Amino acid sequence: MAIMDLNSDAGESFGNWEMGDDAAIFRSVSSANVACGFHAGDPSTIAATCRDAVAAGVTIGAHVGYRDLAGFGRRFLDCSPTELADDVLYQLGALQALAQAAGARIHYVKPHGALYNAIVHHEAQAQAVVDAVRAFGGDLPLLLLPGSVALSKAAAAGLRGVAEAFADRAYNPDGTLVSRREPGAVLHDADVVVGNMVRLAQTGKLTAIDGSIIRVDAESICVHGDTPGSVAMAAAVRAGLEAAGVTVRSFA
C-alpha cells in the first residue's frame, strides 16, 4: 500500500495580520511546516500553532527562511553562508523552545520560499542550510525539491533528504516550480489537483505546465496554507488519496 505525507505551511500570521486557518487545515494534513519568525510568524502565533498541531496529532517541522518579513521570505537574499547558517540555527532554536513548551519537538526542517528555491541550485547556501541542521543536532530530515543540490549535500552530510511535490503549484518541464510571477503558477481547481496528486502517489508522475509528463519522486505533498481555499483543497487531496488506497502519514 502506498504511503504519502501531506504537509502544509503554518504559523504564518503576524500580529493582527492573519494568514491561513491552521487549526482547520490540521484536520487534513499529517505534517506542519511551522514558521520560525523570520519570514512570518510571531512568538504567540508560533506557540499557539504548536499547541494546535499537538492537539491534532500533526508532526511539527521547522519552516526556516530568509530574514525578510516585509517580503514574506519570497525574495532572494545574497547573504554569506555563515550568516545564513546562523540565521537558520537561530530559527531552529526558537521553534524548538516553543514546541517543547507545547509538549512536542521539531521532527524535520523545510526551507521556505526563496530560500527553498535558491538551494535547488545555489551550492553555498545549500551547504549553509545543511551545516545549520547538523549543528542543531538530532539528524533532522530536510524536506526539499527533488533533484536539488541541497538533497545531495544533505546525503553527503549523513542527513535524510525527503523529496516533496506541490499540490497547488504548476511545474516546469525540468521539474522546477513555475514562478509565482507567471500566470498559472498557482492551481485552484480541486479536481485537477486531486487527480494530479493521486497520479503522483500511484505512478510518481505529474503533468507539467506545457502538458508534458514529468517524473517527480516524492514522499510528501504540500498544500500551501496561504492559498485561497487551502482548507478545502487539503481535505479534498486527503480524501482523494485515501479513496485511491493511499495511506496519509507523516514521513517523520
DAWO-V181083 format. One record per run of one state. SS is the DSSP state (H for helix, E for strand, C for the rest). FROM is the first residue (numbers start at 0). TO is the last residue. If there is no record, write none. Layout:
BEGIN
SS,FROM,TO / SS,FROM,TO
END
This chain:
BEGIN
C,0,1 / E,2,9 / C,10,12 / E,13,13 / C,14,15 / E,16,16 / C,17,20 / H,21,24 / C,25,29 / E,30,34 / C,35,41 / H,42,55 / C,56,57 / E,58,63 / C,64,79 / H,80,100 / C,101,106 / E,107,110 / C,111,111 / H,112,117 / C,118,121 / H,122,135 / C,136,139 / E,140,144 / C,145,147 / H,148,155 / C,156,159 / E,160,165 / C,166,167 / E,168,168 / C,169,169 / E,170,170 / C,171,175 / E,176,176 / C,177,184 / E,185,185 / C,186,188 / H,189,202 / C,203,203 / E,204,206 / C,207,211 / E,212,214 / C,215,218 / E,219,221 / C,222,228 / H,229,242 / C,243,245 / E,246,247 / C,248,251
END
